[in-house]
């Protein structure tokens, strides 16, 4: 594997890691520890970048006032 591709892959995974931690923190603060958060948790962790962004967009449109 060429070196630039490896560096980009490492950077992408690092960004996903930070974004996933942040999003799961928000998810736990919003829902608490309930079984309903398990699918969101798996979605956030298993889909790099797209999973956390999807939850953040979902949260923005469904946030209770």
C-alpha positions as CSV (number, residue, x, y, z in Angstrom):
1,X,0.0,0.0,0.0
2,X,1.5,3.4,-1.0
3,X,2.4,5.6,1.9
4,X,0.0,8.6,1.1
5,X,-3.0,6.2,1.0
6,X,-1.9,4.7,4.4
7,X,-1.6,8.2,5.9
8,X,-5.1,9.2,4.6
9,X,-6.6,6.0,6.0
10,X,-5.1,6.5,9.4
11,X,-6.3,10.2,9.5
12,X,-9.8,9.1,8.4
13,X,-10.0,6.5,11.1
14,X,-8.7,8.9,13.7
15,X,-11.4,11.5,12.7
16,X,-14.0,8.8,12.9
17,X,-12.9,7.8,16.3
18,X,-13.1,11.3,17.7
19,X,-16.5,11.9,16.0
20,X,-17.9,8.6,17.2
21,X,-16.9,9.3,20.8
22,X,-18.4,12.8,20.7
23,X,-21.7,11.5,19.1
24,X,-22.1,8.6,21.5
25,X,-21.6,11.1,24.4
26,X,-24.4,13.2,23.0
27,X,-26.5,10.1,22.4
28,X,-26.1,9.0,26.0
29,X,-26.9,12.4,27.3
30,X,-30.1,12.6,25.1
31,X,-31.4,9.1,25.7
32,X,-29.8,7.8,28.9
33,X,-29.1,4.1,29.2
34,X,-32.0,2.5,27.4
35,X,-32.2,-0.4,24.9
36,X,-33.4,2.1,22.2
37,X,-29.9,3.5,21.9
38,X,-28.3,0.2,20.9
39,X,-29.2,0.5,17.2
40,X,-27.9,4.1,17.0
41,X,-24.8,3.1,18.9
42,X,-24.0,0.3,16.4
43,X,-24.8,2.6,13.4
44,X,-22.5,5.3,14.8
45,X,-19.6,2.8,15.4
46,X,-19.9,0.7,12.3
47,X,-20.2,3.3,9.6
48,X,-17.2,5.6,9.5
49,X,-18.0,9.3,9.3
50,X,-21.5,8.7,7.9
51,X,-22.9,7.1,11.1
52,X,-22.1,10.0,13.5
53,X,-23.1,12.6,10.9
54,X,-26.4,10.9,10.4
55,X,-27.2,10.9,14.1
56,X,-26.2,14.5,14.4
57,X,-28.5,15.5,11.5
58,X,-31.3,13.3,12.9
59,X,-30.9,14.9,16.3
60,X,-31.0,18.4,14.9
61,X,-34.4,17.8,13.2
62,X,-36.1,15.8,16.0
63,X,-34.8,17.7,19.0
64,X,-37.6,18.4,21.5
65,X,-38.0,22.0,22.6
